[in-house]
Amino acid sequence: MPTWIRKSFVVIFTILTFGLVTPPQIIIAEEKSNESTKTDHYEETTHFENESIDPYIHDDSVTSSSFLEYATLQAEQQSVMKFGPVIEETIGDEFRTVILPKIEEVIFTLSTRLEAEQLQNLVISKRPTGGMSEKIFHIYDGQQGHDLIRFHVRRDHPPLEGYYFDFHYHTFEDSFQTHHELGKIYWDKNTPPNWHS
């Protein structure tokens, strides 16, 4: 059913019942499934099996190595976007040699634990957050809408030591509670600019 018709039914139903009754699931089910591909307010996502966006997948069979190649490329691109030109110029090389291989290792571990069918449903979030927030990118199940891994970076400022960028990740296995360290990169004694600057 076209989206505009579904939305019209929901609005009409809500008006007729004064919002006291939830619209039938048949009307809103498809709308929820479309929304479930966007977790944590992601404005834009790329589905892994979309060949027009992903030049590394040339058929419907996704392997852990092809996913790893794709995800590593996305990890680097999302990180550079997160850093912005000022931070990228200062820590970019160290990030690629120290942190990126560890991200690749975590993604590899994830990809070997999943079946090919599950790999085809994985989505990598786009648009890392700016300002002071931590999100670089998340990998989640595009059908279920559940995050599997969240890759973040935060600023640490130990007393009298200057600023560090603390790269870490969280997993669904412990409800994203534990910080799994990837490494730290020293910035300077001066306060770093906001992300995307």
Number of C-alpha atoms within 10 A of each C-alpha: 8 7 11 9 11 17 14 12 16 16 13 14 18 15 12 10 11 9 12 10 11 11 17 11 10 9 17 15 13 15 15 11 14 13 12 16 23 18 18 12 8 15 10 11 15 15 17 21 22 13 13 9 11 14 10 15 19 13 8 12 12 20 17 19 12 16 23 20 16 17 22 19 14 17 22 19 13 20 24 19 20 25 24 16 14 15 18 19 11 14 15 16 11 14 19 13 10 14 20 20 14 17 20 18 13 15 20 18 13 16 21 15 11 13 12 16 12 14 23 21 17 25 24 23 27 19 16 21 19 17 11 13 14 20 20 27 24 23 20 22 20 25 15 13 19 17 22 18 20 20 21 22 24 16 19 16 17 9 7 7 11 15 20 21 17 19 24 21 22 20 18 14 10 8 10 15 11 13 13 13 15 19 16 20 17 17 18 13 12 8 12 16 13 15 20 18 15
